[in-house]
Amino acid sequence: QVQLVESGGGLVQAGGSLRLSCAASGRTFSSFAMAWFRRGPGKEREFVGAISRSGSSTDYTDSVKGRFTISKDNAKNTVYLQMDSLQPEDTAVYYCAARSGTGYVVRSPIRYDYWGQGTQVTVSS
């Protein structure tokens, strides 16, 4: 079993930055590929970004490319999402997720085995 706990959400003005953290416990963190998803008000859950088990590969949805950066610190059992140039449309609850298996980056939420409880990010205009 793996427990994931997100932190770092909050209220920020448009153009600002936040860094989300997701701390993992329970199993060897280095064996998991990780991802961030989000669900905005009245919207479906969507993929934001993912990082491979080793941290060598990343993938981002088009709307955040160049603004968000995902990173993984296996020594600290933590994955991060650095969010810059935030816009009101980035307002959402952000969830981290972990998947075992091949360790490649994937976008489909059904491929992820463990989920955190979410952290709210609100961007004001």
N, C-alpha and C positions, 0 to 999 in steps of 0.2 A: 504494500500500500504506500502511496505517496500523498503527502499533504502539501498543498501550495497556498501561500499566503501573500497576497498583493498589498503593496503600500505605495504611497507617494502621490496619490490623487489629490485633487483640490480644485480651487477656483483660480483661474488665471485670465488675464486680459488677452485679447487677440494679439498675435505677434510674440507672445511670451513662450516660455519653455517649462516643461516639467520632466522629471525622470521617475518612471515607475519601476518598482522592484518587485520581484516575485521570489520569495524564499521557499526552498523545497526541503522536505525532510522525509525520512522513511526508507528510501532506497538510494542506491548509488546514482547521484545526480548526473554524473558524466555519461550514463548510459541512455539518457533521454534527449531526444530532440524537443525543442520548446517552441511555443508560439504565443502570440497575443491576438486576441479577438476583441471585438467591441460590439455593444448594442446601444445605438442611439435611441432617443425618445421616439416611439412609434415606428421603429425600424427593426429589420431582421438583424440577427447576429451576423457580423461580417469579419472576414479575415483581415488582419492588419499586417502582421509580419511573422516570420518564422526563422529559426536558426537550427542548424544541424547539430547532431550530437557532439561533434568535435568543435563546433563553433566556426568551422571554415567556410560554411555556405549559409547565405541568408536569402530571403525572398520577401518582397513587400508588395502590398496592393498599390496600384498606380497612384491613388490619391495621397499617399503618404511618402512616396519615393522622394528622396532628397530632403525630407523634413524629419523623418523618424529613423532612428538607428537602434537595432536590437543587438544585444551582446550577452555573452554567457560567461560566467566565472565559475568554473567547476570547483575551484578550491573553496569558494564561499557558498556553493550550492544555490546560486542566485542568477536569475536572468533579469536583464534590464531593458527598458524601452525608453530611450531618450527622445523626447518629443520637442521639436523646435518649430518656430513659426506657426504656432497653434492658431487654428481658425474656429469660429463658432460651430462649424459643421463637424469638428472633432469631438464635440460634446457627446459623451457616452459613458457607460460603465465598461471598464476595460477588464478583461479576464486573461489570465495566463493559463496555459494548458501544456501538458506533457504527454509525450508518446514514447513508448518503447518500440522495439522492432528494429528496423533497418537504420534508424537514425537520420534519414534524409528529411529535407524540408518538404512538407506537404501543406496544402491549404484547406483541405476538407476537415471540418470539425469532427466528423464521425471517426476520423483516424486517431483522435486524441483520447487517451485513456483517463487522464486525471485533469481536474479543473480547480481553479481557485474560486473564491467567493466573489471576487470583483472589487474594483475600486472606482469611485466616481471621478470623472474629469469633466469640469465645466469651464467652457471658454466664453467669456463675455465679449460683446462687440463694442 
